[in-house]
Amino acid sequence: MPEEVLFETERRMDRTDVASYLRTVAEKLESGGDITLSAGDQSVTLDPPTQPTFEVKAERETPTGGGTGELSIEFELEWDEDDSGGGETDTGLGIE
């Protein structure tokens, strides 16, 4: 299925600013409200369902030929556009 990017931004930020941004997203999810992402002249508003699919991924990317790699943590929410919010719940995810 082809992918259409609705919003994308990348910038270096202090850890405290990243935490604040993620906290705001968490509060929006908890309250059941829409989430509006904006940066510069880009903006998109999304309404995640009650139970989206949540993916957490830690990666290491190593450049071809060796050298210093790049580490990342990715958090992703996914849902079908016509999702009404039902589905299975898995309580096995944790963070320390």
N, C-alpha and C positions, 0 to 999 in steps of 0.2 A: 504494500500500500504506500503510495507517495506521501511524503511528509511536507507539510507547509509550516514554516516557522512564523508564528504570530507575534513573537516578541523575543528579543535576545539582547543581552548586554553583558559585558565583562569588564571588570575594573578591579584594581588593587584597593583593598579597604582594610582598616584596622579590625582586629578580631572582635572588639567590642561593638563596632558598627555592624559587622556581619551578624553577631548575636542579636542585636536590636532588630535588624531586618527580619531575621528568622522568627523572632518572638512576635513581631507584628503579624507575620503570616500565620503563626500558630494561633494567635488570638482571633484572627478572622475565621480560621477553620473551626475553632471551638465555638464561636458565636453563630456559625452557620451563614455568615455573610459572604457576599461576593468578594473576590480578591482582584484588585486593580493593580497591575504592574505598569510602571511608567519610568521612563528615562529619556530626557531630551524631548524630542517630538514624537516618540513612540509611546503607545499606551494600548493596553488590552485588559478587558474585564472578563473574568471567568467565575463560574458558579460551581465549585466542586460538589459532587453529591455527598450524601451522608457517609458512604463507605467507598472512597476511591481506592484503587490499588496503589500501595506505597512501596517504592523500591529504594533501597539503600545500597550503594556500591562504593567500594574503595578500590582504587586502581593505581597501578604504577605504569607509566609510559616510559620506555627506554628508547632513546634515539638509536637509529640504525648505525652500527659501527661503534657502539659504546658511548661513553660519556655520561654526564649527569642526567638523570631522568627527572620525571615530574610525577608527583603524587597528587591524588585528588580524592575527595569524598563527594559523591553525588547523591542528591535527594530528589526523587521524582514522584509526582502524583499522576496517575493515569486513570482515565475513565472514558467510556463511550459517550459520544455527544448526546445520545438519547437515554443515558443511564438515569434511573430513578433512585439509585442509592442503595438498593438491596445487594445481597451477596454474602459470601462467607467471611468470617472474621478469624484471623490467626493471631493469637496473643503471644507468639514466641519471639517477638522482636524486643531487644533491650539495648541500652546504652550505658556506659560507665564513665 
